[in-house]
Amino acid sequence: MDLLHSWGVELAVHLQTTYSRYEGLFSLASTVADLHTTFFCFFPIWFHLRRDTGLRLIWVAILGDWLNLVLKWILFGERPYWWVHETRFYGAGPAPSLQQFPITCETGPGSPSGHAMGAAGVWYVMVTALLAIATEKRCPPLLYKFLQVGLWMLMGLVELVVCMSRVYMAAHFPHQVVAGVITGVLVAEVVSKKKWIYSASMKNYFYTTLFLTSFAVGFYLLLKALGVDLLWTLVKAQKWCVKPEWVHLDSTPFASLLRNMGSLFGLGLGLHSPLYAETKTKKTTTSFKIGCIIVSLFLLQLLDGWTFSTANLMTFYFLSFGKSAVALLIPTTLVPWALCWMCRAQREVKNL
């Protein structure tokens, strides 16, 4: 593994020296590839334009990220920014010099890459959804072929930039991002075939959230009882990150777990609330859907600015769970119901 890691460090150094002018692009790619973008941007758009695709996005993102967490705990993957300081591979010689950036110092294990895995799963869902729409619209065969090739090439380009960005940022080794892409596509393919996710009951959402949370926590406690410290990476991050403020608590495994579980629980609450049932039965126009998207995106950006103190871990995790749940309630229930109520009130005023 040391040899494989050394090749990865060499590639990271090469990218940092040769493509330094693309630092902004790589930083943007890593930011957009984060599942935060799926929950706060992609989901509201897809949910109001094509409900099933929006639901599939959330299930693929959450189940994929949960699997990513478990795999990271099993594989114990290193990260370049700390490995290069602790390895004995270079002997008495100088170790390669790796730059660090504000998004470099993630605190979880490195394999497989969560950004590459999440982006692969999400983009796979969106590309297949667009191709399904083209099929439904009876797109001419030649045009469909061009569209198919173009969309898959676009996804490949996006994944390439995301993978390069993670290596450039010294957050991952190349084999970790490749593993992330492959695993992400497999998760998206498997989850997309499960029809029950489109009609899951509130009980299904509750028990799925409870099972995923309990399994992860139980797995952690089991390994801890066996003498395995699954938070070993947090110590390394705090030790080798060049700036302490770049080590963020929200990148820890449990913070990610509770955010995802909050999102899943919030989706269940939203889809099974009386407010959603009231708006679901009404026929909505294209302008109404666009209005829902715009208002949802605006409110989600306001919600995103709400941050919490990390002084108390339990409070931080609880508020993170709640914030994620509200982020799914806004586009699924609150915004459509509020706009329906406003439209109804406006019609009543006109009729007086």
N, C-alpha and C positions, 0 to 999 in steps of 0.2 A: 504493500500500500504506500510505503514511503516513496517508492519510485514513481508510482502513479500520481501521488500528491506533488512531487517535485516537478513533473511535467505540467501539472495544472498551475503551479506557481510561476513557471516559466512563461506559460501562455498569458497569465494575468499581468506579469511584468511587461510582456510584449504589447498587450492591449493598452496598458496605461502609458507606455512611452510612445507608441505609434499612433494611437487614436485619442490622445488627450484632448483634442479639440472637440471631440464628441461627448465630452463628459456630461453636458446638459441633456443630450439625447438619452444617454444610458441611465442617468438619474430619473428622467421622465419615464423611461420604459419600466424601470423597477417599481416606480410609484404606481403607474397604471396597472401593472401586472398584479399588484396586491389585491386580495379579494375585497378589500374595502371599496374599490371601484365598482365591483360587481353589485354589492349591496346598496351603495349610495348613488350609482349612475345607471348601470346596465339594467338592473332589475326593474326600476320604475318605468323605463321606456318599454321594455319587452312585455311587462305585465299588462300594460294598457293597450298595447298593439296586438299582442298575441299571448294570451294568458298562459297557455300550456308551456310555452317556451320560457316565460318568466319563472314558472314553478320549477321547471327542469334546471334552469340556471342555479336556483338556490339549492336544490337537492344535490346537484353535482358539486357545487362549490363546498357545501358543508360536509358531505360525506367524504369528498376528496381530501379536504383539509384535516378531517378527523383521522383518516387513514394515514395521511402524511405525518401527523403527530405520533401515531403508534409506530410507524416505520422508523421515524427518527429515534425513538426511544429504543428500538431493537437494534438498529444499525450503528449507533454511536458514531456518526459521521463528524469528522473534524471540519473546521473552517480555516481557510488560508490565512486570515489575519492573525490567528493565534498559533496555528500549526508551525508557521515559519519561524517563530520565536522559540518553540519548545522542542522541535525535532533535533535528533542527533545525526540526521542524514548528511548534513554538510560538514560534520566533524569540526575540525579547528578552523576551517575556512569561514569566510563571511557569508551569512545567509542573504538571499536576495532581499532587496528593499521594496516592500509593498506599500503603496499609498493607502490611506484610509479616508473614508468620506462619512458624512452624517448618517448614511443609511447602511454603513458597513457592519457595525457592531451588533448584529442580531445575537440573541442570547440562547437560542435553541441549537440542538445538533444540526449538522449540515446536510445530511443525506436522507431522502432526496430533497431537492430544492422545492420549497413550497411555492415560490413565485412561478417557477417554470411549470410546476404541476397544476397550479390553479389556473394560470393563463391558458394552458393546453386544454384543460377541461372546459373552461368557459368559452373559449373560441371555437372549440369543436361543436358545442351546443349551438352557438350563434350561426356558424357556417351551415350546419345541417338544417337549421330552421329556415335560413334564407333559401336553400336549395329546395326544401319542401314547399315553400311558398311559390317558388318558380314552377314547380311541378303542378301545384294546384291551379295556377293561372294558365296552365297549358302553354308554357314557354316553348317556342320553336326549338327543335332538337339541336340545331347548330348553335343558336344563341345560348341554349342551356349548357352546351358543352363548354363554350367560352366562359360562361358564368361559373361553372363548376371548377374549371382549371384556374380561373382568376381568383376565386375565393380561397381555394386550398393553397395557392401560391401566396396569397396575402397572409393567411394564417401561418404558413411556413416562415415568411419574412418576419412577422411579429414575434414568433417564437425564437427565431435566430437572434433578433435584437435583444429580447428579454434574456436569453441565455448568455449572450455576450455581456450584457449589463451586469449580471450577477457575478460573472467571472472578473470583469473589469473592476467592480466594487470590492473585490477580494472577500466576498461573502460566501462564495461557493467554488468548488473545484468543477472542472468540465464534466467529469463522469456523474456528478450529482445533479447537474441541470439536465443532462440527457436522460437520466433515470426519472427525473421529475416529469419530463415531457411524455415519455412512454407511459408512465403510471397514470398521468392525468388523462390521456386519451382513452386508456383502458377503463378507467372509472367512469368517464362520460359515456362511453359506449354501453357499459353494463347498466348504469343507472337509467339511461334514456330508454331502455327496453322495459323498465318496470312501469306498468300502466297504473298501478295503485297510487303512485305519488300524485296523480292529478285529481284523485277523489278521496284522499286520506282524511279520515275523521279527526276531530280534536283529540280523541283518545289515542289515535295513531301518532299524532304529533307529540303528545305528552309522553307516551311510553318510549318513543324513539329518542326524544331528548333525554329522558331519564336513563335509558339503557346506555347511550353513547357516553354520557357524563359519568355514570357509575363504572362503566368498563374502563375508561381512561384513568379515573381516580383509583379504582381497584388495582389496575395494572401497576400504577405508580407505587401504591402502598405495598403490593406484593414484592416488587423488586427491591423496594427500600428495606423491607423486612429481611430480604436475602442478602443485604449489604451492598446493593447497587444504588448509587446516588444518581438519579436521573436529572438532577439540576447541576451536574458537574460543569456544564457549559457556561452557566451564569458566572461562576468564579473566573473562568478563563476570559470571558468577555470583559469583566470588570478589571482584570489584571492587564490585559494587552490592548484594550482600546485606548487610543491616544488622547481622547477627551472623555472624561467621565459622563458628561451630559449626552453623549451619543449612545450610551447604553440605556435603552428604554425598557421599562417594565412591561409595556404593552406588547413587546415582542417575545415575552416568555411563553412557554407552552401552555400554561394554565390560563393566561390572559386570552390567548387565541382560542382555546377550547370554550371558555365561557362566552366569548363574543359570538362564536358560531352557534352555540346552544341557545343563546338569547335570540339570535336571528331565526332559528328554526321554530322556537316556541312562539315568537312574535308573528311569524307567518301563519302558524296554526290559529292563533288568537284572531288574527285579522280575517282569515277566510271563514271562520265560524262565528263571527260576531253578528248580532242582529243588524248592525249598521250595514255590514257587507251584504247580508241577505236582502236588505231593503233596496240597495242599489243594483244588485245583480239581476233582479227581475226587470229592471227598466232598460229599454233600448237606448243606447248611447250613440251620439253622432261622432264623426271624426273630430270635429272642433272640440267636443267635450273631452275626448280622450287626450287630445293635445293639451288642453287646459289642465287636465289631471297630471300629465307628465311635467309640464312647466312648473306648476305649483308644488308638486312633490319634490322635484329637484331643488327648488328654492328652499323649501322647508328642511330638506335633508342637509343642505349646506349649512344652514343655521344650526341644526342639531350637531353636525360634525364639529362645529367650533366649541362645543361643550366638552371641556376636559376635566379630569379629576386628579386630585392629589394622590400620590402613591404612598403617603405616610402610613396609612392603614391598609394592609393588603386585602383584608376581607371586605372592607368598604369599597375599595377600588374594583375588586372583582364583581361585587354585587351591582355597582353602578354601571360597569361595563356590560353586564348581562342585560340590565334594564334599558340602557341606551340602544343596544342592538335590537332588542325586541320592539322598541318604539320606532326604530328606523324601518322596520317592515310593516308596522301598523299604519304608518303615514301614507304610503302609496296604495296599500291594499284596501284600506277602510276609511280612514279619517278624511283624506282629501276628496275621494269620490262622493262620500256622504255629504260633506260640507258644500261641495259644488252643486249637488242635486238639491239640497235644501235651499241654496241661494237661487237656483233657477226656478224652483217651485214658488218661492216667495215673490220672485219678480213677476211670474205669470199671474199670481193672485192679485198683485198690485195693478197689473194691466187690466184685469177683468173687473175691477171695482169701478 
